[in-house]
């Protein structure tokens, strides 16, 4: 019974977004964002990297998700940060610092995109 209730709750998009936001807040790096990582650039990178991450996730990880729904935000974040580094050479800490400095996850266009 508890497992079924837990699965039902994890399917709630609002709850998933709240858990995602809590996880993001726990990951704030101790460094400042690079000066040339401006807010508009970070918003664009978040959207593009998450599009890439979700496509890869759908292709490769749906089976894993059915076994452990909490793995999705972790995998999406890791894949997205790898994409930013591979395509734009911003380290995870640099990019995360810019995410926090510019409060990117509070941006309506980013929240809608996710």
Secondary structure, DSSP 8 states (H G I E B T S, - for coil): -HHHHHHHHHT-HHHHHHHHHHHHHHT--SS---TT--HHHHHHHHHHHHHHHHHHHHHHTHHHHHH-TTHHHHHHHHHHHHHHHHHH---HHHHHHHHHHTTGGG-HHHHHH-
